[in-house]
Amino acid sequence: MNIKMLIYILGKILMIEGILMILPVSCGIVYGEAELFTYLILASVYILAGYLVSLKKPKNMTVFIKDGCIATALSWLVLSVCGCLPFVITKEIPSFTDAMFETASGFTTTGASILTDIEAMSHTSLLWRSLTHWIGGMGVLVFLLAVVPMTGGSNMNLMRAESPGPTVGKIVPKVRSTAKMLYYIYMAITALEIVILFACGMPLFDSICSAFGTAGTGGFAVRNDSFASYAPHLHWIVAIFMLVFGANFNFYYFLTTRQFSKAFKLSEVKVYLAVAAVATGVVCFSIFGIYGNLEEALRHSLFQVATCMTTTGFATTDFDLWPGLAKFVLVALMFIGACASSTGGGIKISRFQIMFKALKREIESYIHPKTVKKIHLDGKTVDSDVERSVALYFFIYLIVFVFSMFIVAFEGHDLVTVFTSVAATLNNIGPGLSLVGPTQNYSFFSDLTKWVLIFDMIAGRLELIPVLVFLNPFTYKGIIKKVPGIK
């Protein structure tokens, strides 16, 4: 294990967090809030500490897949712990567990909250809370690769450990150029949403925070009712942008570079949009009788379908009160999720594509035993390693899901609350149903349950494997042997 490289990366991550914390400091100056001093002091400490730790760059910056997993898990842990301290120090969230829950929910773009009165928070903390979504959306290590030269030729292992989806590839020859391109697209679409929302009547502060939440598909709102009190035309805008950020970012790269044939060959995007359209139609049919107005029913349907499928977590209405068919569709979408290489969570469309193709091939092998067929996706052969990793992901996902439900169930809440609280955190969605519905929060859970759900949020965002590698004692076997007195 390359320990010096890990320390160097963590130092850079701490510096980045400190620099980004200057944005809420600026917000505090504008609104004249005393909380800005807490953020200013912490930003200074993080920048200085990160600079000192990463002052000497290791000669060996080679990143093996194990190192990539550990660096990713440690980075997100450091981000969450250091990011929650402003909430604790300002006493806006005095409990460390609650502050950690809120911050981990932010960085993992989950959107689950323990806050009972969001509007009581300072603008400074609200902006930092929303900014955690934007930072976590594309991934902090992807950002690190974009701005810091990381030689060694194996940096794709860092991107693979953090980026969502079964496969991650380079859209341009160099990994750093790929990371830059992804962030250029990410920032451009975020800026576009801010401008459109502000131009359409949303206050500037709300526009910035809403765009950060939409871009990261996170769902932290600045109002207690999420998006219910905003004008209907703003619902349409945010719903569309949620779907935009849930699509595979390779699609946007191909569009910006005028490689239209490659862009429209991405079957995952086609399936993603088709599922969203069908789900919207079914939900609209189910709830039409409640609203009696096609525009309103369609608007709420599209918004809630987009928020669940992209795992954003915003809400325009309490969908926990909708008929069973509508709720079933929304819960199913929570598991399906968005596209690979997007900011969305869930299992991902491409994984379902691969599994369905594998199932079809298996059935055909019973009919034609001597036929040897390969699975193809977007004109490329899906090799056996990818198939194996997808199958393994489903298996590990099921184990983590069931084990988490088992622990949460000890609190004695109803099955819907237990099931959807785990589903909402492991899939990085935020709101579930019943006691964790869109008008509720997670504050009533015990500290133990909150830590289980924190684990689910981080494991879900990092797609399980990096966290399990990080927690596996055998990962550190070589290091432990080198410690004097330990055999």
C-alpha positions as CSV (number, residue, x, y, z in Angstrom):
1,M,0.0,0.0,0.0
2,N,1.3,3.4,-1.0
3,I,0.8,5.2,2.4
4,K,2.7,8.4,1.4
5,M,0.4,8.7,-1.7
6,L,-2.7,8.3,0.5
7,I,-1.5,11.0,2.9
8,Y,-0.8,13.3,0.0
9,I,-4.2,12.8,-1.5
10,L,-6.0,13.4,1.9
11,G,-4.0,16.6,2.3
12,K,-5.1,17.9,-1.1
13,I,-8.7,16.9,-0.3
14,L,-8.6,18.9,3.0
15,M,-7.2,21.9,1.1
16,I,-10.0,21.7,-1.5
17,E,-12.6,21.5,1.3
18,G,-11.1,24.5,3.0
19,I,-11.0,26.5,-0.3
20,L,-14.6,25.6,-1.1
21,M,-15.6,26.7,2.4
22,I,-14.7,30.2,1.5
23,L,-18.0,30.4,-0.6
24,P,-20.3,30.3,2.5
25,V,-17.9,32.8,4.2
26,S,-18.7,35.2,1.3
27,C,-22.4,34.4,1.8
28,G,-22.1,35.2,5.5
29,I,-20.5,38.6,4.7
30,V,-23.4,39.4,2.3
31,Y,-26.1,38.6,4.9
32,G,-24.1,39.9,7.9
33,E,-24.2,36.6,9.8
34,A,-21.8,35.8,12.7
35,E,-21.5,32.1,11.6
36,L,-19.1,33.2,8.9
37,F,-16.3,33.4,11.4
38,T,-16.6,29.7,12.2
39,Y,-16.4,28.9,8.5
40,L,-13.5,31.3,8.0
41,I,-11.4,29.8,10.9
42,L,-12.1,26.2,9.8
43,A,-11.3,27.1,6.2
44,S,-8.0,28.6,7.2
45,V,-7.2,25.5,9.4
46,Y,-8.1,23.1,6.6
47,I,-6.1,24.9,3.9
48,L,-3.0,25.2,6.2
49,A,-3.2,21.6,7.4
50,G,-3.8,20.3,4.0
51,Y,-1.0,22.3,2.6
52,L,1.5,21.1,5.2
53,V,0.4,17.5,4.8
54,S,0.7,17.5,1.0
55,L,3.8,19.8,0.9
56,K,6.1,17.0,-0.2
57,K,4.8,15.1,-3.1
58,P,5.8,11.4,-3.0
59,K,8.0,10.1,-5.8
60,N,5.8,7.1,-6.3
61,M,2.3,8.2,-7.2
62,T,1.2,4.9,-8.6
63,V,-2.4,4.1,-7.7
64,F,-3.4,0.4,-7.6
65,I,-7.1,-0.5,-7.4
66,K,-6.7,-1.3,-3.7
67,D,-5.1,2.1,-3.0
68,G,-7.9,3.7,-5.1
69,C,-10.6,2.2,-3.0
70,I,-8.9,3.1,0.3
71,A,-8.1,6.7,-0.9
72,T,-11.8,7.1,-2.0
73,A,-13.3,5.8,1.3
74,L,-10.9,7.8,3.4
75,S,-11.5,11.0,1.4
76,W,-15.2,10.8,1.8
77,L,-14.8,10.1,5.5
78,V,-12.5,13.1,6.0
79,L,-14.8,15.3,3.9
80,S,-17.8,14.3,6.1
81,V,-16.1,14.6,9.5
82,C,-14.4,18.0,8.7
83,G,-17.5,19.2,6.8
84,C,-19.8,18.6,9.8
85,L,-17.7,20.6,12.3
86,P,-19.2,24.0,11.3
87,F,-22.7,22.8,12.1
88,V,-21.5,21.5,15.6
89,I,-19.5,24.6,16.4
90,T,-22.2,27.1,15.4
91,K,-24.7,24.9,17.4
92,E,-27.1,24.9,14.4
93,I,-26.8,21.1,14.7
94,P,-25.3,20.6,18.2
95,S,-25.2,16.8,18.1
96,F,-22.1,15.4,16.3
97,T,-24.0,12.3,15.1
98,D,-26.8,14.5,13.7
99,A,-24.2,16.9,12.1
100,M,-22.4,13.9,10.6
101,F,-25.6,12.5,9.3
102,E,-26.5,15.8,7.6
103,T,-23.1,16.3,6.1
104,A,-22.7,12.7,4.9
105,S,-26.1,13.0,3.4
106,G,-24.9,16.1,1.7
107,F,-21.6,14.8,0.3
108,T,-23.2,11.5,-0.8
109,T,-26.0,13.5,-2.5
110,T,-28.6,11.6,-0.5
111,G,-30.7,14.5,0.9
112,A,-31.9,12.7,4.0
113,S,-32.1,15.3,6.8
114,I,-32.5,15.4,10.5
115,L,-33.5,19.1,10.5
116,T,-37.0,19.9,11.6
117,D,-36.8,23.6,10.7
118,I,-34.6,24.3,7.7
119,E,-35.5,27.9,7.4
120,A,-34.2,28.6,10.9
121,M,-30.6,28.0,9.8
122,S,-28.3,30.8,8.7
123,H,-27.8,31.5,5.0
124,T,-24.1,30.7,5.6
125,S,-24.9,27.1,6.7
126,L,-27.6,26.6,4.2
127,L,-25.2,27.4,1.4
128,W,-22.6,25.1,2.8
129,R,-25.2,22.4,3.2
130,S,-26.2,22.7,-0.5
131,L,-22.6,23.1,-1.6
132,T,-21.8,19.6,-0.2
133,H,-24.2,18.3,-2.8
134,W,-22.4,20.0,-5.6
135,I,-19.0,18.8,-4.3
136,G,-20.1,15.2,-3.9
137,G,-22.1,15.1,-7.2
138,M,-19.3,14.6,-9.6
139,G,-16.9,13.4,-6.9
140,V,-14.1,15.1,-5.1
141,L,-11.4,12.8,-6.4
142,V,-12.5,13.5,-9.9
143,F,-12.1,17.2,-9.1
144,L,-8.7,16.5,-7.6
145,L,-7.7,14.7,-10.8
146,A,-8.9,17.7,-12.8
147,V,-6.9,20.4,-10.9
148,V,-3.9,18.5,-9.5
149,P,-1.3,16.8,-11.8
150,M,-1.2,13.1,-10.6
151,T,1.5,11.2,-12.5
152,G,1.9,7.5,-12.4
153,G,-0.3,6.3,-15.3
154,S,-2.8,4.4,-13.1
155,N,-5.0,7.3,-11.9
156,M,-8.0,5.7,-13.7
157,N,-8.2,3.5,-10.5
158,L,-9.1,6.6,-8.5
159,M,-11.8,7.6,-10.9
160,R,-13.2,4.0,-11.1
161,A,-13.3,3.7,-7.3
162,E,-15.4,6.9,-7.0
163,S,-17.5,7.2,-10.3
164,P,-20.9,5.5,-10.3
165,G,-21.7,2.7,-12.7
166,P,-20.3,-0.7,-13.7
167,T,-17.7,0.7,-16.1
168,V,-15.7,3.9,-16.3
169,G,-13.6,4.8,-19.3
170,K,-11.6,7.7,-20.6
171,I,-13.6,10.0,-23.0
172,V,-10.3,11.6,-24.0
173,P,-6.8,10.1,-24.0
174,K,-5.6,11.4,-20.6
175,V,-7.4,10.7,-17.3
176,R,-6.8,14.3,-16.1
177,S,-8.3,15.7,-19.4
178,T,-11.3,13.4,-18.9
179,A,-11.8,14.7,-15.3
180,K,-11.5,18.3,-16.6
181,M,-14.0,17.7,-19.3
182,L,-16.5,16.2,-16.9
183,Y,-16.2,19.2,-14.6
184,Y,-16.5,21.7,-17.4
185,I,-19.8,20.1,-18.5
186,Y,-20.9,19.9,-14.8
187,M,-20.2,23.5,-14.1
188,A,-21.7,24.8,-17.3
189,I,-25.0,23.0,-16.8
190,T,-25.1,24.1,-13.1
191,A,-24.5,27.7,-14.1
192,L,-27.2,27.5,-16.8
193,E,-29.7,26.3,-14.3
194,I,-28.9,29.1,-11.8
195,V,-29.4,31.7,-14.6
196,I,-32.7,30.2,-15.8
197,L,-34.1,29.8,-12.3
198,F,-33.2,33.4,-11.4
199,A,-34.5,34.7,-14.7
200,C,-37.8,32.9,-14.1
201,G,-38.4,34.6,-10.7
202,M,-36.6,32.4,-8.1
203,P,-34.6,34.5,-5.6
204,L,-30.8,34.3,-6.3
205,F,-29.9,32.5,-3.1
206,D,-32.6,29.9,-3.7
207,S,-31.5,29.6,-7.3
208,I,-27.9,28.8,-6.3
209,C,-28.8,26.3,-3.6
210,S,-31.5,24.6,-5.8
211,A,-29.0,24.3,-8.7
212,F,-26.4,22.8,-6.4
213,G,-28.9,20.3,-5.1
214,T,-30.2,19.5,-8.6
215,A,-26.7,19.2,-10.1
216,G,-25.5,16.8,-7.4
217,T,-28.9,15.1,-7.5
218,G,-28.9,15.7,-3.7
219,G,-32.2,17.3,-2.7
220,F,-31.4,19.7,0.1
221,A,-33.9,22.5,-0.2
222,V,-33.8,25.9,1.6
223,R,-37.6,25.8,2.5
224,N,-39.3,23.5,4.9
225,D,-41.8,22.3,2.2
226,S,-39.0,21.6,-0.3
227,F,-40.4,22.9,-3.6
228,A,-44.1,22.9,-2.9
229,S,-44.3,26.7,-2.4
230,Y,-42.4,27.7,-5.6
231,A,-44.3,28.6,-8.7
232,P,-45.4,25.8,-11.0
233,H,-43.2,26.8,-13.9
234,L,-40.2,26.4,-11.6
235,H,-41.3,22.9,-10.9
236,W,-41.0,22.1,-14.6
237,I,-37.6,23.7,-14.9
238,V,-36.1,21.8,-12.0
239,A,-37.7,18.5,-13.1
240,I,-36.1,18.8,-16.5
241,F,-32.7,19.6,-15.0
242,M,-32.9,16.7,-12.6
243,L,-33.4,14.4,-15.6
244,V,-30.5,16.2,-17.4
245,F,-28.1,15.5,-14.5
246,G,-29.3,11.9,-14.2
247,A,-28.1,11.1,-17.8
248,N,-24.7,9.7,-18.7
249,F,-22.3,12.6,-19.0
250,N,-20.5,10.9,-21.9
251,F,-23.7,11.8,-23.8
252,Y,-23.0,15.5,-23.2
253,Y,-19.4,15.2,-24.1
254,F,-20.2,13.6,-27.4
255,L,-22.8,16.4,-28.1
256,T,-20.3,19.2,-27.3
257,T,-17.7,17.7,-29.5
258,R,-20.3,17.1,-32.3
259,Q,-19.9,13.4,-32.2
260,F,-23.7,13.0,-32.6
261,S,-23.6,9.4,-33.9
262,K,-21.8,8.3,-30.7
263,A,-24.1,10.4,-28.5
264,F,-27.3,8.8,-29.9
265,K,-25.9,5.3,-29.9
266,L,-25.8,5.3,-26.0
267,S,-28.6,2.9,-25.3
268,E,-28.5,3.6,-21.6
269,V,-29.7,7.2,-22.2
270,K,-32.5,5.9,-24.4
271,V,-33.7,3.4,-21.8
272,Y,-33.4,6.0,-19.1
273,L,-35.6,8.4,-20.9
274,A,-38.1,5.7,-21.9
275,V,-38.4,4.5,-18.3
276,A,-38.9,8.0,-17.1
277,A,-41.6,8.7,-19.7
278,V,-43.5,5.4,-19.0
279,A,-43.3,5.9,-15.2
280,T,-44.6,9.5,-15.6
281,G,-47.5,8.3,-17.6
282,V,-48.4,5.6,-15.1
283,V,-48.1,7.9,-12.1
284,C,-50.1,10.6,-13.8
285,F,-52.9,8.1,-14.6
286,S,-52.9,7.0,-11.0
287,I,-53.1,10.4,-9.4
288,F,-55.2,12.3,-12.0
289,G,-58.3,11.8,-9.8
290,I,-56.7,13.5,-6.9
291,Y,-55.9,16.7,-8.8
292,G,-58.5,16.7,-11.6
293,N,-56.3,18.8,-13.7
294,L,-54.0,17.3,-16.3
295,E,-51.3,20.0,-16.1
296,E,-51.0,19.7,-12.3
297,A,-51.2,15.9,-12.3
298,L,-48.5,15.7,-15.1
299,R,-46.3,18.3,-13.4
300,H,-46.3,16.5,-10.0
301,S,-45.9,13.1,-11.7
302,L,-42.9,14.2,-13.8
303,F,-41.3,16.0,-10.8
304,Q,-41.6,13.0,-8.5
305,V,-40.6,10.5,-11.1
306,A,-37.5,12.7,-11.9
307,T,-36.6,13.2,-8.2
308,C,-36.9,9.4,-7.4
309,M,-35.2,8.1,-10.5
310,T,-32.3,10.5,-10.4
311,T,-32.3,10.1,-6.6
312,T,-32.4,13.8,-6.1
313,G,-35.0,14.0,-3.3
314,F,-36.8,17.3,-3.9
315,A,-40.6,17.2,-3.6
316,T,-43.5,19.3,-4.7
317,T,-46.2,17.4,-2.8
318,D,-46.5,14.7,-0.2
319,F,-46.4,11.6,-2.5
320,D,-46.8,9.4,0.6
321,L,-50.5,10.2,0.3
322,W,-50.8,9.0,-3.3
323,P,-52.4,5.7,-4.3
324,G,-50.5,2.5,-4.0
325,L,-49.7,2.2,-7.7
326,A,-48.0,5.6,-7.8
327,K,-46.0,4.8,-4.7
328,F,-45.0,1.4,-6.0
329,V,-43.6,3.0,-9.2
330,L,-41.7,5.7,-7.3
331,V,-40.1,3.1,-4.9
332,A,-39.2,0.9,-7.9
333,L,-37.5,3.9,-9.5
334,M,-35.5,4.5,-6.3
335,F,-33.8,1.1,-6.9
336,I,-33.4,1.5,-10.7
337,G,-31.7,4.9,-10.4
338,A,-30.1,7.0,-13.1
339,C,-27.4,6.4,-15.6
340,A,-23.8,5.4,-15.0
341,S,-21.3,8.3,-15.2
342,S,-24.0,10.7,-13.9
343,T,-24.5,12.3,-10.6
344,G,-27.5,10.1,-9.8
345,G,-27.6,7.2,-7.4
346,G,-29.5,3.9,-7.4
347,I,-28.4,0.6,-9.0
348,K,-28.1,2.2,-12.4
349,I,-29.8,1.6,-15.8
350,S,-26.7,0.0,-17.3
351,R,-26.5,-2.7,-14.6
352,F,-30.1,-3.7,-15.4
353,Q,-29.3,-3.7,-19.1
354,I,-26.4,-6.1,-18.6
355,M,-28.3,-8.4,-16.2
356,F,-31.3,-8.6,-18.6
357,K,-29.0,-9.4,-21.5
358,A,-27.2,-12.0,-19.4
359,L,-30.6,-13.5,-18.4
360,K,-31.7,-13.6,-22.1
361,R,-28.4,-15.3,-23.1
362,E,-28.8,-17.9,-20.3
363,I,-32.4,-18.7,-21.4
364,E,-31.2,-19.0,-25.1
365,S,-28.4,-21.3,-24.0
366,Y,-31.0,-23.8,-22.7
367,I,-32.7,-23.7,-26.1
368,H,-29.5,-23.8,-28.1
369,P,-26.8,-25.4,-25.9
370,K,-24.0,-25.3,-28.4
371,T,-24.4,-21.6,-29.2
372,V,-21.8,-19.3,-27.7
373,K,-23.0,-15.7,-27.5
374,K,-21.4,-12.6,-26.1
375,I,-23.3,-9.7,-24.5
376,H,-23.1,-6.4,-26.4
377,L,-23.9,-2.9,-25.1
378,D,-23.7,0.1,-27.5
379,G,-21.8,-2.0,-30.0
380,K,-19.1,-3.1,-27.6
381,T,-18.7,-6.5,-26.1
382,V,-19.3,-6.8,-22.4
383,D,-16.5,-8.9,-21.1
384,S,-16.9,-11.6,-18.4
385,D,-15.2,-9.4,-15.7
386,V,-17.9,-6.8,-16.1
387,E,-20.6,-9.4,-16.0
388,R,-19.1,-10.9,-12.8
389,S,-18.7,-7.4,-11.1
390,V,-22.4,-6.6,-11.9
391,A,-23.6,-9.9,-10.5
392,L,-21.4,-9.4,-7.5
393,Y,-22.7,-5.9,-7.0
394,F,-26.3,-7.1,-6.9
395,F,-25.4,-9.8,-4.4
396,I,-23.5,-7.5,-2.0
397,Y,-26.2,-4.9,-2.4
398,L,-28.8,-7.4,-1.2
399,I,-26.7,-8.4,1.8
400,V,-26.1,-4.8,2.9
401,F,-29.7,-4.0,2.4
402,V,-31.0,-6.9,4.4
403,F,-28.5,-6.4,7.2
404,S,-29.2,-2.7,7.5
405,M,-33.0,-3.4,7.6
406,F,-32.4,-6.0,10.3
407,I,-30.6,-3.4,12.6
408,V,-33.0,-0.6,11.8
409,A,-36.0,-2.9,12.6
410,F,-34.9,-3.2,16.2
411,E,-36.3,0.3,16.8
412,G,-39.8,-1.1,16.3
413,H,-41.0,1.2,13.5
414,D,-43.4,0.0,10.8
415,L,-42.1,-2.1,7.9
416,V,-42.6,0.7,5.3
417,T,-40.5,3.1,7.4
418,V,-37.7,0.5,7.9
419,F,-37.7,-0.6,4.3
420,T,-37.8,2.8,2.7
421,S,-35.3,4.4,5.1
422,V,-32.7,1.9,4.1
423,A,-33.7,2.1,0.4
424,A,-33.6,5.9,0.5
425,T,-30.1,6.1,2.1
426,L,-28.5,3.1,0.3
427,N,-29.7,4.4,-3.0
428,N,-28.9,8.1,-2.1
429,I,-32.4,9.4,-2.5
430,G,-33.4,11.0,0.8
431,P,-37.1,10.8,1.4
432,G,-38.9,7.5,1.7
433,L,-42.4,6.7,2.8
434,S,-44.3,6.7,6.1
435,L,-42.2,8.2,8.9
436,V,-39.5,9.2,6.5
437,G,-41.8,10.5,3.8
438,P,-41.2,13.8,1.9
439,T,-42.7,15.9,4.7
440,Q,-40.9,14.1,7.5
441,N,-37.2,13.7,8.5
442,Y,-34.8,11.2,10.1
443,S,-34.4,13.0,13.5
444,F,-36.5,10.4,15.4
445,F,-34.0,7.6,14.8
446,S,-31.5,6.5,17.5
447,D,-27.8,7.4,17.1
448,L,-27.0,3.7,16.3
449,T,-29.5,3.7,13.5
450,K,-28.3,7.0,12.2
451,W,-24.7,5.6,12.0
452,V,-26.0,2.5,10.1
453,L,-27.8,4.9,7.7
454,I,-24.6,7.0,7.4
455,F,-22.7,3.8,6.4
456,D,-25.5,3.1,3.9
457,M,-25.2,6.5,2.4
458,I,-21.4,6.4,1.9
459,A,-21.5,2.8,0.8
460,G,-24.2,3.5,-1.7
461,R,-22.5,6.6,-3.1
462,L,-19.2,4.7,-3.5
463,E,-21.0,1.6,-4.9
464,L,-20.2,-0.7,-2.0
465,I,-16.8,-2.2,-3.0
466,P,-14.5,0.7,-2.0
467,V,-16.1,0.8,1.5
468,L,-15.9,-3.0,1.9
469,V,-12.2,-3.0,0.8
470,F,-11.5,-0.2,3.3
471,L,-13.2,-2.1,6.1
472,N,-11.6,-5.5,5.3
473,P,-8.8,-6.3,7.8
474,F,-6.9,-8.2,5.2
475,T,-6.4,-4.9,3.3
476,Y,-3.9,-3.8,6.0
477,K,-2.3,-7.2,6.6
478,G,1.1,-6.1,5.1
479,I,1.1,-2.9,7.1
480,I,0.3,-4.6,10.4
481,K,3.2,-7.0,9.9
482,K,5.6,-4.1,9.7
483,V,4.5,-2.7,13.1
484,P,7.0,-3.7,15.8
485,G,5.6,-6.2,18.4
486,I,2.7,-7.3,16.1
487,K,2.9,-10.7,14.4
